[in-house]
Amino acid sequence: MPKDILDNFDLLVWANVQKWQLIRGVSDKKLSACLGLKDLTNRKRSYILTTRELGRVSKLLGVEPEKLLER
């Protein structure tokens, strides 16, 4: 898969995380704690989430992991 498609997919996942974070009223502080980070600044720039982290985030946000992968 070309790198630009993967970059767009990473961005799509983060956009969905932020959408559900807003809908569910989950603070950046709670999200960063879920990911084991002090803050989200670098992670928001890189858009990196492992599959394990994706599972933890989906539980925190109360959504199925598939919801974080939708267009």
Secondary structure as a PSIPRED ss2 file (coil, helix, strand):
# PSIPRED VFORMAT (PSIPRED V4.0)

   1 M C   1.000  0.000  0.000
   2 P C   1.000  0.000  0.000
   3 K H   0.000  1.000  0.000
   4 D H   0.000  1.000  0.000
   5 I H   0.000  1.000  0.000
   6 L H   0.000  1.000  0.000
   7 D H   0.000  1.000  0.000
   8 N H   0.000  1.000  0.000
   9 F H   0.000  1.000  0.000
  10 D H   0.000  1.000  0.000
  11 L H   0.000  1.000  0.000
  12 L H   0.000  1.000  0.000
  13 V H   0.000  1.000  0.000
  14 W H   0.000  1.000  0.000
  15 A H   0.000  1.000  0.000
  16 N H   0.000  1.000  0.000
  17 V H   0.000  1.000  0.000
  18 Q H   0.000  1.000  0.000
  19 K H   0.000  1.000  0.000
  20 W H   0.000  1.000  0.000
  21 Q H   0.000  1.000  0.000
  22 L H   0.000  1.000  0.000
  23 I H   0.000  1.000  0.000
  24 R H   0.000  1.000  0.000
  25 G C   1.000  0.000  0.000
  26 V C   1.000  0.000  0.000
  27 S C   1.000  0.000  0.000
  28 D H   0.000  1.000  0.000
  29 K H   0.000  1.000  0.000
  30 K H   0.000  1.000  0.000
  31 L H   0.000  1.000  0.000
  32 S H   0.000  1.000  0.000
  33 A H   0.000  1.000  0.000
  34 C H   0.000  1.000  0.000
  35 L H   0.000  1.000  0.000
  36 G C   1.000  0.000  0.000
  37 L C   1.000  0.000  0.000
  38 K C   1.000  0.000  0.000
  39 D C   1.000  0.000  0.000
  40 L C   1.000  0.000  0.000
  41 T H   0.000  1.000  0.000
  42 N H   0.000  1.000  0.000
  43 R H   0.000  1.000  0.000
  44 K H   0.000  1.000  0.000
  45 R H   0.000  1.000  0.000
  46 S H   0.000  1.000  0.000
  47 Y C   1.000  0.000  0.000
  48 I C   1.000  0.000  0.000
  49 L C   1.000  0.000  0.000
  50 T C   1.000  0.000  0.000
  51 T H   0.000  1.000  0.000
  52 R H   0.000  1.000  0.000
  53 E H   0.000  1.000  0.000
  54 L H   0.000  1.000  0.000
  55 G H   0.000  1.000  0.000
  56 R H   0.000  1.000  0.000
  57 V H   0.000  1.000  0.000
  58 S H   0.000  1.000  0.000
  59 K H   0.000  1.000  0.000
  60 L H   0.000  1.000  0.000
  61 L H   0.000  1.000  0.000
  62 G C   1.000  0.000  0.000
  63 V C   1.000  0.000  0.000
  64 E C   1.000  0.000  0.000
  65 P H   0.000  1.000  0.000
  66 E H   0.000  1.000  0.000
  67 K H   0.000  1.000  0.000
  68 L H   0.000  1.000  0.000
  69 L C   1.000  0.000  0.000
  70 E C   1.000  0.000  0.000
  71 R C   1.000  0.000  0.000
